Amino acid sequence: QVQLVESGGGLVQPGGSLRLSCAASGFTLDYYAIGWFRQAPGKEREGVSCLTSSDGSTIYADSVKGRFTISRDNAKNTVYLQMNSLKPEDTAVYYCASGYGSTLLPSWYDYWGQGTQVTVSS
């Protein structure tokens, strides 16, 4: 019954912004870490950001620090990724996932959404 559904992806010009949403069902966020990951064609999946629901702590990949912000709305059981100053290098399928640790390593996460495409291009 655990389900994660990403939304909010699309086509945006360099320097633009998008906000991704991860809607969770079948569980509540307070027990889990929620991570955002991305995978570009021909590349391995990489961690982007992580939020530990128990204390609100966050982790960001160096490549997105200062540009991306992860947040949550517990009432809506939803986690967001605000992406500003987007670069072509950010183009990827973005996934949210739930796990028990505070890490950007994909192997620590158990449940995954299906992904949403983000394309940054002029």
N, C-alpha and C positions, 0 to 999 in steps of 0.2 A: 504493500500500500504506500510505501515511501515513494514520493514523486517530486522531482524538481523540474521546473519549466522556465527556460530562459526566454526573454523577449527584449525588444528594444534595439536590435541590430539594424543595420542598413548601410547605405552609401553616404559618405560624408567627405567633404573636401579637407585637405590638410589644414590644420589649425582649428577645425571645427570640434564640436562636442556631441557626445551621445551619452545617454543614461541607460544602462542595461538593468533589467530586473530579473530576479530569480525568485519565483513563487514556490514555496514549499507546501506540501500536503502529506498527510500521514504521520507527521511528527511536528513538534514545535522546536524552535530554534535554540532554546535556552540550554540544551544539553550538548550542542555540537559546535564545531568550527565549520564555517562556510568559506570555501575558497572559490576564487575565480581563476580560470586557466584559459589558455588559448593555444591553438594549433594552426599553424600556417601550412599550406601544401608542401609536402616533402620534408617537414620538420617535426621534431618531437614536441609533444605537449609540454608547455611550460607554465609554471605558476606565475600569476600576476599579482594577486592580493589575497589575503586571508583575514577573516574576522572571527575571533573567539567569542562566542555568544555569552559565556559565563561572566566575563569581565570586560568585554568590549575592546580588548586589545587587537591591534592590527599589525599586519606585515605587508610590505610592498616590495616587489621586485625593483632593483635599482633602475631599470629601464623606464619605469612608470612613476617613480617618486616625484611628487610635486605636480603631477598631471592627473592622476587617478585618485579617487576617493571611494572607499568601501563604507557602506553604512547599512543599517537595518531598521525595519519597522516591525517590531514584535507583534503589534496589534494586527498587522496584515500578514504576518509570517513570511515576510519578503526581505530579501537582501538586494542591495543596489550596488552598481558600480558606475560612478560618475566619471566619465572620460573626457578630459579637456585637452586642448592643444594636440589633437590627434595627428599622428605622423603616418606616412605610408607603411612604415615598419610595424604599425599596430594592426595591420590587416590580418585577420585570422578568423576562425570560428572560435567563439568564446563560450566556455562551459562553466556552469557552477556545479559545485559538489559539496557534499557534507562528509565530515570526518570527526575524529575524536582528538586530534592533535592540532597544535598551532604550527603549521608548516606550509611551505609552498611546494612540497614534494607530492606529485600526483598519487603515488602509491599509498599514501596515508589516508586516502579518501575512499569511501565505500560506495556512495550513491552519486550518480551523475545525471545531469540533464542531457538533453539531446543537442544543445548548442544553438547559437544564433550567430549569423554571419555579420561581421563588421568589415567593411571595405572603405579604406581611406585612399582617395584618388582624386586628382584634379581633372 
